[in-house]
């Protein structure tokens, strides 16, 4: 059985959406190393429709091992959506209907990890259903100062307890906090 790992970029004030304004200035060798380690592990990706709509044009137009594009484009991808019918990105399937049940089946059938980027409705469903195993928060040393309530990590959801398993401190000031989600 595989595990589901979420990797999310976040500011000190909880912004998970406006990365174009704060993320890239903190990217460097440390981030490349960490991102390569995270991308090297999964058997597949799982994402919501909004993440798919951002990732597909960005990644499918690239190639090369150094950028990670070859790996990203070759992985199996699962998009949770009730509106997306025929995804154009290779190796992509749509999950709808009993989303939690289908993800539970995928998780049970996989030997490797399912990786998810960002923390939105799909992530909250995974937490509520006890399906998320690990959370990696890339905490950026900046206050966004402009996130709306819909762009913050916080939402009303069931309580979930986590155990810190690792910290990875980057020279840029980014700290990756790795947590196991407890039952």
C-alpha positions as protocol buffer text, in pm:
chain_id: "A"
residue {
  index: 1
  type: UNK
  ca { x: 0 y: 0 z: 0 }
}
residue {
  index: 2
  type: UNK
  ca { x: 124 y: 346 z: -89 }
}
residue {
  index: 3
  type: UNK
  ca { x: 97 y: 663 z: 108 }
}
residue {
  index: 4
  type: UNK
  ca { x: -32 y: 1006 z: 14 }
}
residue {
  index: 5
  type: UNK
  ca { x: 215 y: 1292 z: 58 }
}
residue {
  index: 6
  type: UNK
  ca { x: 116 y: 1657 z: 27 }
}
residue {
  index: 7
  type: UNK
  ca { x: 376 y: 1925 z: -51 }
}
residue {
  index: 8
  type: UNK
  ca { x: 258 y: 2284 z: -5 }
}
residue {
  index: 9
  type: UNK
  ca { x: 432 y: 2621 z: -35 }
}
residue {
  index: 10
  type: UNK
  ca { x: 315 y: 2873 z: 225 }
}
residue {
  index: 11
  type: UNK
  ca { x: 402 y: 3217 z: 363 }
}
residue {
  index: 12
  type: UNK
  ca { x: 422 y: 3303 z: 731 }
}
residue {
  index: 13
  type: UNK
  ca { x: 71 y: 3450 z: 711 }
}
residue {
  index: 14
  type: UNK
  ca { x: -73 y: 3133 z: 556 }
}
residue {
  index: 15
  type: UNK
  ca { x: -90 y: 3235 z: 187 }
}
residue {
  index: 16
  type: UNK
  ca { x: -80 y: 2928 z: -37 }
}
residue {
  index: 17
  type: UNK
  ca { x: -198 y: 3092 z: -358 }
}
residue {
  index: 18
  type: UNK
  ca { x: 1 y: 3395 z: -470 }
}
residue {
  index: 19
  type: UNK
  ca { x: 333 y: 3222 z: -531 }
}
residue {
  index: 20
  type: UNK
  ca { x: 422 y: 3446 z: -824 }
}
residue {
  index: 21
  type: UNK
  ca { x: 461 y: 3728 z: -569 }
}
residue {
  index: 22
  type: UNK
  ca { x: 675 y: 3554 z: -307 }
}
residue {
  index: 23
  type: UNK
  ca { x: 798 y: 3205 z: -395 }
}
residue {
  index: 24
  type: UNK
  ca { x: 1059 y: 3233 z: -668 }
}
residue {
  index: 25
  type: UNK
  ca { x: 1301 y: 3469 z: -491 }
}
residue {
  index: 26
  type: UNK
  ca { x: 1357 y: 3191 z: -234 }
}
residue {
  index: 27
  type: UNK
  ca { x: 1433 y: 2917 z: -487 }
}
residue {
  index: 28
  type: UNK
  ca { x: 1791 y: 2792 z: -502 }
}
residue {
  index: 29
  type: UNK
  ca { x: 2013 y: 2487 z: -472 }
}
residue {
  index: 30
  type: UNK
  ca { x: 1851 y: 2374 z: -144 }
}
residue {
  index: 31
  type: UNK
  ca { x: 1503 y: 2393 z: -298 }
}
residue {
  index: 32
  type: UNK
  ca { x: 1618 y: 2211 z: -613 }
}
residue {
  index: 33
  type: UNK
  ca { x: 1758 y: 1929 z: -400 }
}
residue {
  index: 34
  type: UNK
  ca { x: 1444 y: 1900 z: -185 }
}
residue {
  index: 35
  type: UNK
  ca { x: 1207 y: 1920 z: -482 }
}
residue {
  index: 36
  type: UNK
  ca { x: 1406 y: 1651 z: -665 }
}
residue {
  index: 37
  type: UNK
  ca { x: 1385 y: 1422 z: -363 }
}
residue {
  index: 38
  type: UNK
  ca { x: 1010 y: 1474 z: -333 }
}
residue {
  index: 39
  type: UNK
  ca { x: 952 y: 1427 z: -708 }
}
residue {
  index: 40
  type: UNK
  ca { x: 1168 y: 1115 z: -718 }
}
residue {
  index: 41
  type: UNK
  ca { x: 948 y: 918 z: -480 }
}
residue {
  index: 42
  type: UNK
  ca { x: 590 y: 912 z: -613 }
}
residue {
  index: 43
  type: UNK
  ca { x: 428 y: 653 z: -833 }
}
residue {
  index: 44
  type: UNK
  ca { x: 158 y: 905 z: -929 }
}
residue {
  index: 45
  type: UNK
  ca { x: 28 y: 1257 z: -873 }
}
residue {
  index: 46
  type: UNK
  ca { x: -314 y: 1353 z: -744 }
}
residue {
  index: 47
  type: UNK
  ca { x: -452 y: 1704 z: -788 }
}
residue {
  index: 48
  type: UNK
  ca { x: -763 y: 1913 z: -803 }
}
residue {
  index: 49
  type: UNK
  ca { x: -884 y: 2077 z: -1123 }
}
residue {
  index: 50
  type: UNK
  ca { x: -731 y: 2417 z: -1039 }
}
residue {
  index: 51
  type: UNK
  ca { x: -388 y: 2264 z: -983 }
}
residue {
  index: 52
  type: UNK
  ca { x: -426 y: 2067 z: -1306 }
}
residue {
  index: 53
  type: UNK
  ca { x: -513 y: 2385 z: -1495 }
}
residue {
  index: 54
  type: UNK
  ca { x: -194 y: 2548 z: -1366 }
}
residue {
  index: 55
  type: UNK
  ca { x: 36 y: 2248 z: -1398 }
}
residue {
  index: 56
  type: UNK
  ca { x: -70 y: 2118 z: -1740 }
}
residue {
  index: 57
  type: UNK
  ca { x: 33 y: 2419 z: -1950 }
}
residue {
  index: 58
  type: UNK
  ca { x: 344 y: 2484 z: -1741 }
}
residue {
  index: 59
  type: UNK
  ca { x: 482 y: 2130 z: -1736 }
}
residue {
  index: 60
  type: UNK
  ca { x: 359 y: 1981 z: -2064 }
}
residue {
  index: 61
  type: UNK
  ca { x: 540 y: 2252 z: -2261 }
}
residue {
  index: 62
  type: UNK
  ca { x: 875 y: 2163 z: -2100 }
}
residue {
  index: 63
  type: UNK
  ca { x: 1115 y: 1874 z: -2129 }
}
residue {
  index: 64
  type: UNK
  ca { x: 1440 y: 1775 z: -1967 }
}
residue {
  index: 65
  type: UNK
  ca { x: 1557 y: 1582 z: -1666 }
}
residue {
  index: 66
  type: UNK
  ca { x: 1725 y: 1877 z: -1496 }
}
residue {
  index: 67
  type: UNK
  ca { x: 1399 y: 2076 z: -1474 }
}
residue {
  index: 68
  type: UNK
  ca { x: 1202 y: 1771 z: -1358 }
}
residue {
  index: 69
  type: UNK
  ca { x: 969 y: 1807 z: -1656 }
}
residue {
  index: 70
  type: UNK
  ca { x: 1038 y: 1460 z: -1795 }
}
residue {
  index: 71
  type: UNK
  ca { x: 951 y: 1305 z: -1460 }
}
residue {
  index: 72
  type: UNK
  ca { x: 640 y: 1521 z: -1415 }
}
residue {
  index: 73
  type: UNK
  ca { x: 513 y: 1451 z: -1765 }
}
residue {
  index: 74
  type: UNK
  ca { x: 572 y: 1075 z: -1745 }
}
residue {
  index: 75
  type: UNK
  ca { x: 401 y: 1016 z: -1409 }
}
residue {
  index: 76
  type: UNK
  ca { x: 45 y: 889 z: -1386 }
}
residue {
  index: 77
  type: UNK
  ca { x: -178 y: 1178 z: -1286 }
}
residue {
  index: 78
  type: UNK
  ca { x: -522 y: 1178 z: -1126 }
}
residue {
  index: 79
  type: UNK
  ca { x: -738 y: 1490 z: -1132 }
}
residue {
  index: 80
  type: UNK
  ca { x: -1033 y: 1523 z: -896 }
}
residue {
  index: 81
  type: UNK
  ca { x: -1301 y: 1709 z: -1089 }
}
residue {
  index: 82
  type: UNK
  ca { x: -1670 y: 1701 z: -1170 }
}
residue {
  index: 83
  type: UNK
  ca { x: -1622 y: 1927 z: -1474 }
}
residue {
  index: 84
  type: UNK
  ca { x: -1304 y: 1808 z: -1648 }
}
residue {
  index: 85
  type: UNK
  ca { x: -1399 y: 1540 z: -1899 }
}
residue {
  index: 86
  type: UNK
  ca { x: -1108 y: 1468 z: -2129 }
}
residue {
  index: 87
  type: UNK
  ca { x: -772 y: 1582 z: -1988 }
}
residue {
  index: 88
  type: UNK
  ca { x: -514 y: 1662 z: -2253 }
}
residue {
  index: 89
  type: UNK
  ca { x: -205 y: 1591 z: -2040 }
}
residue {
  index: 90
  type: UNK
  ca { x: -65 y: 1244 z: -2106 }
}
residue {
  index: 91
  type: UNK
  ca { x: -116 y: 974 z: -1842 }
}
residue {
  index: 92
  type: UNK
  ca { x: -401 y: 1171 z: -1681 }
}
residue {
  index: 93
  type: UNK
  ca { x: -727 y: 1026 z: -1550 }
}
residue {
  index: 94
  type: UNK
  ca { x: -1022 y: 1204 z: -1390 }
}
residue {
  index: 95
  type: UNK
  ca { x: -1166 y: 1102 z: -1054 }
}
residue {
  index: 96
  type: UNK
  ca { x: -1526 y: 1203 z: -978 }
}
residue {
  index: 97
  type: UNK
  ca { x: -1824 y: 1065 z: -790 }
}
residue {
  index: 98
  type: UNK
  ca { x: -1705 y: 873 z: -484 }
}
residue {
  index: 99
  type: UNK
  ca { x: -1372 y: 1055 z: -472 }
}
residue {
  index: 100
  type: UNK
  ca { x: -1265 y: 928 z: -129 }
}
residue {
  index: 101
  type: UNK
  ca { x: -1347 y: 568 z: -223 }
}
residue {
  index: 102
  type: UNK
  ca { x: -1157 y: 589 z: -551 }
}
residue {
  index: 103
  type: UNK
  ca { x: -854 y: 747 z: -385 }
}
residue {
  index: 104
  type: UNK
  ca { x: -863 y: 482 z: -110 }
}
residue {
  index: 105
  type: UNK
  ca { x: -859 y: 214 z: -382 }
}
residue {
  index: 106
  type: UNK
  ca { x: -568 y: 382 z: -562 }
}
residue {
  index: 107
  type: UNK
  ca { x: -374 y: 407 z: -237 }
}
residue {
  index: 108
  type: UNK
  ca { x: -439 y: 40 z: -158 }
}
residue {
  index: 109
  type: UNK
  ca { x: -330 y: -73 z: -506 }
}
residue {
  index: 110
  type: UNK
  ca { x: -8 y: 130 z: -525 }
}
residue {
  index: 111
  type: UNK
  ca { x: 329 y: 30 z: -395 }
}
residue {
  index: 112
  type: UNK
  ca { x: 467 y: 385 z: -420 }
}
residue {
  index: 113
  type: UNK
  ca { x: 346 y: 721 z: -302 }
}
residue {
  index: 114
  type: UNK
  ca { x: 76 y: 946 z: -439 }
}
residue {
  index: 115
  type: UNK
  ca { x: 206 y: 1304 z: -436 }
}
residue {
  index: 116
  type: UNK
  ca { x: -16 y: 1609 z: -412 }
}
residue {
  index: 117
  type: UNK
  ca { x: 86 y: 1973 z: -447 }
}
residue {
  index: 118
  type: UNK
  ca { x: -104 y: 2258 z: -283 }
}
residue {
  index: 119
  type: UNK
  ca { x: -362 y: 2248 z: -8 }
}
residue {
  index: 120
  type: UNK
  ca { x: -717 y: 2292 z: -133 }
}
residue {
  index: 121
  type: UNK
  ca { x: -1047 y: 2108 z: -132 }
}
residue {
  index: 122
  type: UNK
  ca { x: -889 y: 1775 z: -229 }
}
residue {
  index: 123
  type: UNK
  ca { x: -639 y: 1802 z: 57 }
}
residue {
  index: 124
  type: UNK
  ca { x: -912 y: 1880 z: 308 }
}
residue {
  index: 125
  type: UNK
  ca { x: -1111 y: 1579 z: 182 }
}
residue {
  index: 126
  type: UNK
  ca { x: -801 y: 1359 z: 223 }
}
residue {
  index: 127
  type: UNK
  ca { x: -758 y: 1480 z: 582 }
}
residue {
  index: 128
  type: UNK
  ca { x: -1128 y: 1438 z: 665 }
}
residue {
  index: 129
  type: UNK
  ca { x: -1129 y: 1084 z: 524 }
}
residue {
  index: 130
  type: UNK
  ca { x: -804 y: 982 z: 698 }
}
residue {
  index: 131
  type: UNK
  ca { x: -625 y: 936 z: 366 }
}
residue {
  index: 132
  type: UNK
  ca { x: -342 y: 1190 z: 397 }
}
residue {
  index: 133
  type: UNK
  ca { x: -28 y: 1032 z: 543 }
}
residue {
  index: 134
  type: UNK
  ca { x: 236 y: 1303 z: 525 }
}
residue {
  index: 135
  type: UNK
  ca { x: 238 y: 1682 z: 495 }
}
residue {
  index: 136
  type: UNK
  ca { x: 539 y: 1886 z: 385 }
}
residue {
  index: 137
  type: UNK
  ca { x: 497 y: 2260 z: 439 }
}
residue {
  index: 138
  type: UNK
  ca { x: 755 y: 2475 z: 262 }
}
residue {
  index: 139
  type: UNK
  ca { x: 739 y: 2774 z: 498 }
}
residue {
  index: 140
  type: UNK
  ca { x: 867 y: 3087 z: 323 }
}
residue {
  index: 141
  type: UNK
  ca { x: 1009 y: 3375 z: 533 }
}
residue {
  index: 142
  type: UNK
  ca { x: 770 y: 3637 z: 402 }
}
residue {
  index: 143
  type: UNK
  ca { x: 429 y: 3782 z: 483 }
}
residue {
  index: 144
  type: UNK
  ca { x: 225 y: 3792 z: 165 }
}
residue {
  index: 145
  type: UNK
  ca { x: -4 y: 4058 z: 305 }
}
residue {
  index: 146
  type: UNK
  ca { x: -255 y: 4018 z: 25 }
}
residue {
  index: 147
  type: UNK
  ca { x: -417 y: 3676 z: 48 }
}
residue {
  index: 148
  type: UNK
  ca { x: -793 y: 3660 z: 62 }
}
residue {
  index: 149
  type: UNK
  ca { x: -961 y: 3411 z: 293 }
}
residue {
  index: 150
  type: UNK
  ca { x: -991 y: 3172 z: -4 }
}
residue {
  index: 151
  type: UNK
  ca { x: -613 y: 3189 z: -58 }
}
residue {
  index: 152
  type: UNK
  ca { x: -515 y: 3090 z: 296 }
}
residue {
  index: 153
  type: UNK
  ca { x: -443 y: 2736 z: 414 }
}
residue {
  index: 154
  type: UNK
  ca { x: -705 y: 2768 z: 688 }
}
residue {
  index: 155
  type: UNK
  ca { x: -1060 y: 2643 z: 633 }
}
residue {
  index: 156
  type: UNK
  ca { x: -1313 y: 2491 z: 866 }
}
residue {
  index: 157
  type: UNK
  ca { x: -1242 y: 2119 z: 870 }
}
residue {
  index: 158
  type: UNK
  ca { x: -1218 y: 1832 z: 1116 }
}
residue {
  index: 159
  type: UNK
  ca { x: -927 y: 1846 z: 1358 }
}
residue {
  index: 160
  type: UNK
  ca { x: -621 y: 1648 z: 1253 }
}
residue {
  index: 161
  type: UNK
  ca { x: -315 y: 1585 z: 1466 }
}
residue {
  index: 162
  type: UNK
  ca { x: 31 y: 1565 z: 1316 }
}
residue {
  index: 163
  type: UNK
  ca { x: 377 y: 1467 z: 1437 }
}
residue {
  index: 164
  type: UNK
  ca { x: 684 y: 1660 z: 1321 }
}
residue {
  index: 165
  type: UNK
  ca { x: 924 y: 1413 z: 1159 }
}
residue {
  index: 166
  type: UNK
  ca { x: 1181 y: 1637 z: 991 }
}
residue {
  index: 167
  type: UNK
  ca { x: 1293 y: 1994 z: 933 }
}
residue {
  index: 168
  type: UNK
  ca { x: 1498 y: 2100 z: 632 }
}
residue {
  index: 169
  type: UNK
  ca { x: 1637 y: 2453 z: 674 }
}
residue {
  index: 170
  type: UNK
  ca { x: 1746 y: 2625 z: 353 }
}
residue {
  index: 171
  type: UNK
  ca { x: 2001 y: 2904 z: 323 }
}
residue {
  index: 172
  type: UNK
  ca { x: 1723 y: 3119 z: 169 }
}
residue {
  index: 173
  type: UNK
  ca { x: 1528 y: 3101 z: 495 }
}
residue {
  index: 174
  type: UNK
  ca { x: 1271 y: 2851 z: 368 }
}
residue {
  index: 175
  type: UNK
  ca { x: 1206 y: 2571 z: 615 }
}
residue {
  index: 176
  type: UNK
  ca { x: 1040 y: 2249 z: 503 }
}
residue {
  index: 177
  type: UNK
  ca { x: 842 y: 2108 z: 792 }
}
residue {
  index: 178
  type: UNK
  ca { x: 757 y: 1740 z: 743 }
}
residue {
  index: 179
  type: UNK
  ca { x: 474 y: 1588 z: 943 }
}
residue {
  index: 180
  type: UNK
  ca { x: 312 y: 1247 z: 967 }
}
residue {
  index: 181
  type: UNK
  ca { x: -65 y: 1270 z: 996 }
}
residue {
  index: 182
  type: UNK
  ca { x: -174 y: 1073 z: 1301 }
}
residue {
  index: 183
  type: UNK
  ca { x: -484 y: 852 z: 1310 }
}
